[in-house]
Amino acid sequence: MREDRRRLASAKFGGVASMPLKLSNMIHSDPNIPLNHVNVDYSDREGTFTAYDKAHLSGEGSPIMMSPWNRNSPFTPWSNFAVQNPDDHQQKLPQNALGGSIVREEGHIYSLAATRDLLYTGSDSKNIRVWKNLKEFSAFKCNSGLVKAIIICGDKIFTGHQDGKVRVWKVQSKNPKVHKLSGTLPTLMDIFRCSIKPKNYVEVKRNKTSVWIKHGDAISSISMNQEKGLLYSASWDRTFKVWKVDNSKCLESVKAHEDAVNSIVAGANDMVFTGSADGSVKVWRRESHKKGTKHNFVQTLLSQECAVTSLVFNKTNSILYCGSSDGLLNFWECEKQLSHGGVLKGHKLAILCLATAGNLVLSGSADKTICVWKRVEGSAHTCLSILTGHTGPVKCLAVENDEETSETDNQQWVVYSGSLDKSVKVWSVSEQSPEQRGVSSWGSIPSAKY
């Protein structure tokens, strides 16, 4: 299996996209990211540190040296970026490299989820496909269109959709290729019961009301607190909702932001973090409330002009990372009372997705690249790699352990990246990869005010 993942091959199904991605696709996928944030150069912005060194990057692969919207970037594995004449120690270190690619001409990839040897992909084609060893294993279809988010929990798969609903799918024990729809959140019966009482209606848009258990706009992100059996759904309707997984009940709806909620993540100690197009990151804490639950506002971690596009919580180090439409990556350390740890800059355009693995955090961007950051001592982070090869914005990331290295000193991960170029790429990533030449690590950085 390891050889299948790492071979430099392409599994092509139904043709390969040959035209460069148009700017209109980006606008359609994330209307909350203003157009003026897509092509703005933030290289001279105060309070940030660049992770790029023009002298040590391929002219084709570097966002600094090309227009990401109008040029095709040829496939370039990270091994091509190796420094000249490395010492013997670096020669023995694993390289972060591309291991394979899946291309199917049916829609942009908006969501990914990985478990064991299976990969789930969601797109705007209404299909959710399951892949095994870079080959199509199964597929199932919904009627809601674009699949914005996917979470796997045991034999259940939760998907968030453009129509504002969360759908629950169950893998059949007799045939793991078969996925059947087992429920929709909220259920039709709950909607009917809730609609009877006028007090259950809230305003979702101008001159439009709906029952509070329904999202009034697209679902942008879902997260889960498996210990408490809670599912969180964030929406462009400016709210997030809390669901009890075992009975599909909506326990709470929270008016969280003044604009679309782009990301939600459940952290440690019953904390929940939300990021919005209004430029803020907020902290909420769950408390028991009668028979249900109540989430109280704790504090605002960030308030800026540009949109917050993605959040991820690193359980290993208890760090919250936040990506924004200006290409910056902020982080806060939960063990230090959510103190601001610093700002990382490695992207030219908006950060669209984040993922963590061990001491690593990966950021995917509209500039078509993926930065691999490693937390070293204290708050210091260093850029290990800049992965290139996509010809469109990187919209989603998923990570799983490389089982063959999980018990060794050279722990490696399999990273999946989905893009608006309609492809999924598979990467092998390691913390032991040599540091990129010309990129320095830094410690705590004063919080920049925007």
C-alpha positions as CSV (number, residue, x, y, z in Angstrom):
1,M,0.0,0.0,0.0
2,R,2.8,2.3,0.8
3,E,4.3,1.8,-2.6
4,D,0.9,2.5,-4.2
5,R,0.6,5.8,-2.4
6,R,4.1,7.0,-3.2
7,R,4.5,6.0,-6.7
8,L,4.6,8.9,-9.1
9,A,1.6,7.9,-11.1
10,S,-1.7,9.4,-12.0
11,A,-5.0,7.5,-11.9
12,K,-7.1,9.3,-14.5
13,F,-10.9,8.7,-14.6
14,G,-12.9,10.4,-17.3
15,G,-10.2,12.7,-18.6
16,V,-7.9,15.3,-17.3
17,A,-8.5,19.1,-17.0
18,S,-6.4,20.9,-19.5
19,M,-7.6,24.5,-19.2
20,P,-6.4,26.8,-16.4
21,L,-8.9,27.6,-13.7
22,K,-10.8,30.8,-14.2
23,L,-11.2,33.5,-11.6
24,S,-14.9,33.1,-11.6
25,N,-14.6,29.6,-10.1
26,M,-12.9,31.1,-7.0
27,I,-15.7,33.7,-6.6
28,H,-18.3,31.0,-6.8
29,S,-16.7,28.7,-4.3
30,D,-16.1,31.4,-1.6
31,P,-18.3,34.5,-2.1
32,N,-17.2,35.6,1.4
33,I,-13.7,36.3,0.2
34,P,-13.8,39.7,-1.5
35,L,-12.2,40.0,-4.9
36,N,-9.8,42.7,-3.7
37,H,-8.3,40.1,-1.3
38,V,-7.5,37.6,-4.1
39,N,-4.9,39.4,-6.0
40,V,-3.5,41.9,-3.5
41,D,0.2,41.7,-2.7
42,Y,0.7,41.6,1.1
43,S,4.5,41.2,1.0
44,D,5.1,44.6,2.5
45,R,2.6,44.4,5.3
46,E,3.9,45.2,8.7
47,G,4.0,42.7,11.5
48,T,4.5,39.7,9.3
49,F,7.5,37.5,8.3
50,T,7.9,35.9,4.9
51,A,8.7,32.3,4.5
52,Y,9.7,32.6,0.9
53,D,13.2,33.0,-0.5
54,K,13.2,33.8,-4.2
55,A,16.7,32.4,-4.6
56,H,15.7,28.9,-3.6
57,L,12.3,28.4,-5.2
58,S,11.4,27.2,-8.7
59,G,10.2,30.0,-10.9
60,E,7.3,27.8,-12.1
61,G,6.3,26.7,-8.6
62,S,6.6,29.9,-6.6
63,P,3.5,32.1,-6.3
64,I,5.8,35.1,-6.2
65,M,7.1,34.3,-9.7
66,M,3.9,33.6,-11.4
67,S,0.2,34.6,-11.8
68,P,-1.7,31.8,-10.1
69,W,-4.9,32.4,-12.1
70,N,-3.5,32.5,-15.7
71,R,-0.7,30.0,-15.9
72,N,-0.5,26.2,-15.6
73,S,2.1,25.1,-13.2
74,P,3.7,21.8,-14.3
75,F,3.9,19.0,-11.8
76,T,7.0,19.5,-9.6
77,P,7.6,17.1,-6.7
78,W,9.1,18.7,-3.6
79,S,12.3,16.6,-4.1
80,N,13.2,19.0,-6.9
81,F,13.6,21.8,-4.3
82,A,16.3,20.0,-2.5
83,V,19.3,22.2,-1.7
84,Q,22.5,21.7,-3.6
85,N,25.2,19.6,-2.0
86,P,23.3,18.6,1.2
87,D,25.3,17.0,3.9
88,D,25.2,13.2,4.6
89,H,22.6,13.7,7.3
90,Q,20.1,15.5,5.2
91,Q,20.5,12.9,2.4
92,K,19.2,10.3,4.8
93,L,16.2,12.3,5.8
94,P,12.8,11.6,4.2
95,Q,11.7,14.1,1.6
96,N,8.2,15.6,1.4
97,A,7.0,14.5,-2.0
98,L,4.1,13.8,-4.3
99,G,3.0,10.2,-4.3
100,G,0.1,10.1,-6.7
101,S,-2.8,12.0,-8.2
102,I,-6.5,11.4,-8.9
103,V,-8.3,13.4,-11.6
104,R,-11.9,13.0,-12.5
105,E,-13.6,15.5,-14.9
106,E,-16.8,16.0,-12.9
107,G,-16.4,18.9,-10.5
108,H,-14.2,21.0,-8.3
109,I,-13.1,19.3,-5.1
110,Y,-14.5,21.1,-2.0
111,S,-14.1,18.5,0.8
112,L,-12.0,15.5,1.9
113,A,-12.0,13.0,4.7
114,A,-9.6,10.1,5.2
115,T,-9.9,7.0,7.4
116,R,-7.6,4.0,7.3
117,D,-7.1,3.2,3.6
118,L,-10.1,5.0,2.3
119,L,-10.5,8.6,1.0
120,Y,-13.9,10.4,0.7
121,T,-14.1,13.3,-1.7
122,G,-17.0,15.8,-2.1
123,S,-17.5,18.1,-5.0
124,D,-20.1,20.2,-6.8
125,S,-21.2,17.2,-8.9
126,K,-23.6,15.9,-6.2
127,N,-21.4,12.8,-5.9
128,I,-19.4,11.6,-2.9
129,R,-16.7,9.3,-4.1
130,V,-14.7,6.8,-2.1
131,W,-11.1,5.9,-3.2
132,K,-8.8,3.1,-2.2
133,N,-5.2,3.0,-3.3
134,L,-5.9,5.8,-5.9
135,K,-8.7,3.8,-7.4
136,E,-12.4,4.4,-7.2
137,F,-13.8,2.1,-4.5
138,S,-17.4,3.3,-4.2
139,A,-19.7,6.3,-4.7
140,F,-23.0,7.6,-3.4
141,K,-25.1,10.6,-4.5
142,C,-27.2,13.2,-2.8
143,N,-29.6,15.7,-4.5
144,S,-28.3,18.9,-2.7
145,G,-25.5,19.8,-5.0
146,L,-22.2,21.0,-3.6
147,V,-20.7,19.0,-0.7
148,K,-19.0,21.5,1.5
149,A,-17.7,19.3,4.4
150,I,-17.2,15.6,5.3
151,I,-16.6,14.0,8.7
152,I,-16.1,10.3,9.4
153,C,-17.1,8.8,12.8
154,G,-17.0,5.0,13.0
155,D,-19.4,3.6,10.4
156,K,-21.2,6.9,9.9
157,I,-20.3,9.7,7.5
158,F,-21.6,13.2,8.1
159,T,-21.7,15.6,5.1
160,G,-22.5,19.4,5.1
161,H,-24.2,20.8,2.0
162,Q,-25.0,23.9,0.0
163,D,-28.7,23.6,0.9
164,G,-28.0,24.1,4.6
165,K,-28.5,20.5,5.6
166,V,-26.3,17.9,7.3
167,R,-26.8,14.4,5.9
168,V,-25.9,11.2,7.7
169,W,-24.7,8.1,5.8
170,K,-24.1,4.7,7.1
171,V,-21.7,2.1,5.7
172,Q,-23.4,-1.3,5.3
173,S,-21.6,-4.0,7.3
174,K,-22.3,-6.7,4.7
175,N,-21.0,-4.6,1.9
176,P,-18.6,-1.7,2.8
177,K,-19.0,-0.3,-0.7
178,V,-22.7,0.5,0.0
179,H,-23.5,3.8,1.8
180,K,-27.1,4.5,2.6
181,L,-28.7,7.7,3.8
182,S,-29.7,7.2,7.4
183,G,-30.9,10.7,8.2
184,T,-30.9,14.4,7.6
185,L,-30.3,17.2,10.2
186,P,-32.8,18.5,11.0
187,T,-35.3,15.7,10.5
188,L,-38.6,16.4,8.7
189,M,-40.5,15.5,11.8
190,D,-38.5,17.9,14.0
191,I,-39.1,20.7,11.4
192,F,-42.9,20.0,11.5
193,R,-43.0,20.0,15.3
194,C,-41.0,23.2,15.5
195,S,-43.0,25.0,12.9
196,I,-46.2,24.7,14.9
197,K,-45.2,27.4,17.5
198,P,-44.6,30.9,16.2
199,K,-41.9,31.6,18.8
200,N,-39.7,29.0,17.1
201,Y,-39.3,31.3,14.0
202,V,-36.3,33.5,13.6
203,E,-35.2,35.9,10.9
204,V,-32.6,34.3,8.6
205,K,-32.5,36.9,5.8
206,R,-34.1,40.2,5.2
207,N,-37.9,39.7,5.2
208,K,-37.5,35.9,5.5
209,T,-38.0,33.7,8.6
210,S,-37.5,30.1,9.3
211,V,-37.6,27.7,12.3
212,W,-34.5,28.1,14.4
213,I,-33.4,24.4,13.9
214,K,-32.8,25.0,10.2
215,H,-29.8,26.7,8.6
216,G,-30.9,29.6,6.3
217,D,-27.8,29.3,4.0
218,A,-25.0,27.0,3.0
219,I,-23.2,25.0,5.5
220,S,-19.5,25.9,5.4
221,S,-17.9,23.7,8.1
222,I,-18.7,20.8,10.5
223,S,-16.8,19.6,13.5
224,M,-17.4,17.0,16.2
225,N,-16.9,16.4,19.9
226,Q,-16.8,12.7,19.9
227,E,-16.5,12.4,23.7
228,K,-19.7,14.3,24.2
229,G,-21.4,13.0,21.1
230,L,-22.0,16.5,19.7
231,L,-21.8,17.6,16.1
232,Y,-21.3,21.3,15.2
233,S,-22.4,22.9,11.9
234,A,-21.4,26.4,10.8
235,S,-23.2,28.3,8.1
236,W,-23.2,31.4,6.0
237,D,-26.4,32.4,7.8
238,R,-24.0,33.7,10.6
239,T,-24.9,31.0,13.1
240,F,-23.6,27.6,14.3
241,K,-25.8,24.8,15.5
242,V,-25.3,22.0,18.0
243,W,-26.6,18.5,17.3
244,K,-26.9,15.4,19.4
245,V,-25.6,12.6,17.3
246,D,-27.4,9.7,18.9
247,N,-30.9,11.2,18.4
248,S,-30.3,13.8,15.6
249,K,-31.8,16.6,17.8
250,C,-30.8,20.2,17.4
251,L,-29.8,21.3,20.9
252,E,-28.9,24.9,20.3
253,S,-28.5,27.6,17.6
254,V,-26.0,30.4,18.3
255,K,-26.0,33.7,16.4
256,A,-22.2,33.9,16.4
257,H,-21.0,36.6,13.9
258,E,-22.0,39.6,11.9
259,D,-21.2,37.8,8.6
260,A,-20.9,34.3,7.3
261,V,-19.3,31.7,9.6
262,N,-16.6,30.1,7.4
263,S,-15.1,27.6,9.9
264,I,-15.9,25.9,13.2
265,V,-13.7,23.6,15.3
266,A,-14.2,21.8,18.6
267,G,-11.1,22.2,20.8
268,A,-10.1,21.0,24.3
269,N,-11.9,21.6,27.6
270,D,-15.3,22.1,26.0
271,M,-14.1,25.1,24.0
272,V,-15.4,25.8,20.4
273,F,-13.8,28.2,18.0
274,T,-15.5,30.0,15.1
275,G,-14.0,32.1,12.3
276,S,-16.0,34.4,10.1
277,A,-16.0,36.6,7.0
278,D,-16.4,39.5,9.4
279,G,-12.7,39.1,10.2
280,S,-13.1,37.7,13.7
281,V,-12.2,34.5,15.6
282,K,-14.4,33.9,18.6
283,V,-14.1,31.4,21.5
284,W,-17.2,29.7,23.0
285,R,-17.4,27.3,26.0
286,R,-20.0,24.6,26.4
287,E,-21.9,24.3,29.7
288,S,-24.6,21.8,30.7
289,H,-28.0,23.4,30.6
290,K,-31.0,21.5,31.9
291,K,-31.5,18.6,29.5
292,G,-29.4,20.1,26.7
293,T,-26.3,22.3,26.3
294,K,-25.5,26.0,26.2
295,H,-22.5,27.7,24.6
296,N,-21.4,30.9,26.2
297,F,-19.2,33.5,24.5
298,V,-15.8,33.7,26.1
299,Q,-13.7,36.2,24.0
300,T,-12.6,37.4,20.6
301,L,-9.1,36.3,19.6
302,L,-8.9,38.2,16.4
303,S,-10.6,41.2,14.8
304,Q,-9.4,42.3,11.3
305,E,-10.7,43.7,8.0
306,C,-10.0,40.6,5.9
307,A,-12.0,37.4,6.2
308,V,-11.1,34.4,8.4
309,T,-11.3,31.4,6.0
310,S,-10.2,28.4,8.0
311,L,-9.5,27.1,11.5
312,V,-7.8,24.0,12.8
313,F,-7.0,22.8,16.3
314,N,-3.8,20.8,16.9
315,K,-4.5,18.4,19.8
316,T,-0.9,17.4,20.2
317,N,0.3,20.9,21.1
318,S,-3.1,22.5,22.0
319,I,-2.7,25.2,19.4
320,L,-5.4,26.9,17.4
321,Y,-4.4,28.0,13.9
322,C,-6.3,30.5,11.8
323,G,-5.9,31.2,8.1
324,S,-7.1,34.4,6.5
325,S,-7.9,35.8,3.0
326,D,-4.7,37.9,3.3
327,G,-2.5,34.8,3.2
328,L,-1.5,35.0,6.9
329,L,-1.5,32.2,9.5
330,N,-2.1,33.3,13.1
331,F,-2.0,30.9,16.0
332,W,-2.8,30.9,19.7
333,E,-1.5,28.6,22.5
334,C,-4.3,27.2,24.7
335,E,-2.0,26.1,27.5
336,K,-1.0,29.8,27.8
337,Q,-4.5,31.1,28.3
338,L,-5.0,31.4,24.5
339,S,-2.1,33.9,24.2
340,H,-1.2,34.9,20.7
341,G,1.8,32.9,19.6
342,G,2.7,34.6,16.3
343,V,2.0,35.1,12.6
344,L,3.3,32.9,9.8
345,K,3.6,34.1,6.3
346,G,4.2,31.7,3.5
347,H,1.4,32.4,1.0
348,K,0.9,35.0,-1.6
349,L,-2.9,34.7,-1.7
350,A,-5.7,33.6,0.6
351,I,-5.4,30.5,2.8
352,L,-8.4,28.3,2.1
353,C,-7.8,25.2,4.3
354,L,-5.7,23.9,7.2
355,A,-4.8,20.5,8.6
356,T,-2.5,19.3,11.4
357,A,-0.4,16.1,12.0
358,G,1.9,15.7,15.0
359,N,4.0,18.9,15.3
360,L,3.0,19.9,11.7
361,V,0.4,22.3,10.4
362,L,-0.3,22.4,6.6
363,S,-1.9,25.3,4.9
364,G,-3.5,25.2,1.4
365,S,-3.9,28.4,-0.5
366,A,-5.5,30.1,-3.5
367,D,-1.9,30.5,-4.8
368,K,-2.0,26.7,-5.6
369,T,0.6,25.7,-3.0
370,I,0.7,23.9,0.3
371,C,3.0,25.1,3.0
372,V,4.3,22.5,5.6
373,W,5.1,24.2,8.9
374,K,6.7,22.5,11.9
375,R,6.5,23.7,15.4
376,V,9.9,23.5,17.0
377,E,10.8,25.0,20.4
378,G,8.4,27.3,22.2
379,S,6.3,29.2,19.7
380,A,8.8,28.9,16.9
381,H,7.7,27.5,13.6
382,T,9.8,26.6,10.5
383,C,8.7,26.0,6.9
384,L,9.8,22.5,5.9
385,S,8.3,22.4,2.4
386,I,6.2,24.2,-0.2
387,L,4.3,21.6,-2.1
388,T,3.4,22.5,-5.6
389,G,1.7,20.7,-8.5
390,H,-2.0,21.9,-8.4
391,T,-3.1,24.1,-11.2
392,G,-6.0,25.7,-9.2
393,P,-6.6,26.9,-5.6
394,V,-6.1,24.2,-2.9
395,K,-9.5,24.0,-1.2
396,C,-9.3,21.2,1.3
397,L,-6.8,19.0,3.1
398,A,-7.0,15.6,4.9
399,V,-4.3,13.7,6.8
400,E,-3.8,10.2,8.1
401,N,-1.0,8.2,9.6
402,D,1.3,6.2,7.4
403,E,0.8,2.9,9.2
404,E,4.1,1.5,8.2
405,T,6.0,4.3,10.0
406,S,3.7,4.9,13.0
407,E,5.9,2.9,15.3
408,T,9.3,4.2,14.1
409,D,11.3,7.4,14.8
410,N,10.6,8.6,11.3
411,Q,6.8,9.0,11.7
412,Q,5.3,10.0,8.3
413,W,1.8,11.1,7.2
414,V,-0.2,10.7,4.1
415,V,-1.6,14.1,3.1
416,Y,-4.5,14.5,0.6
417,S,-5.1,17.8,-1.1
418,G,-8.2,18.7,-3.0
419,S,-8.3,21.6,-5.5
420,L,-10.6,23.6,-7.8
421,D,-8.5,22.1,-10.6
422,K,-10.7,19.0,-10.1
423,S,-7.9,16.8,-8.8
424,V,-6.8,15.2,-5.5
425,K,-3.1,14.8,-4.9
426,V,-1.5,12.4,-2.4
427,W,1.7,13.5,-0.6
428,S,4.1,11.8,1.8
429,V,5.1,14.2,4.6
430,S,7.5,13.8,7.5
431,E,8.6,16.0,10.4
432,Q,12.2,14.8,9.7
433,S,12.2,16.4,6.3
434,P,15.2,18.8,6.0
435,E,14.3,22.4,6.6
436,Q,13.9,24.6,3.5
437,R,17.1,26.5,2.8
438,G,16.7,30.2,3.3
439,V,13.7,29.9,5.5
440,S,14.4,30.7,9.2
441,S,12.3,29.8,12.2
442,W,11.2,32.4,14.7
443,G,9.8,32.5,18.2
444,S,6.9,34.6,19.6
445,I,5.9,37.4,17.4
446,P,4.0,40.4,18.7
447,S,0.4,40.4,17.6
448,A,-0.2,42.7,14.7
449,K,-3.2,45.0,14.9
450,Y,-5.4,45.4,11.8
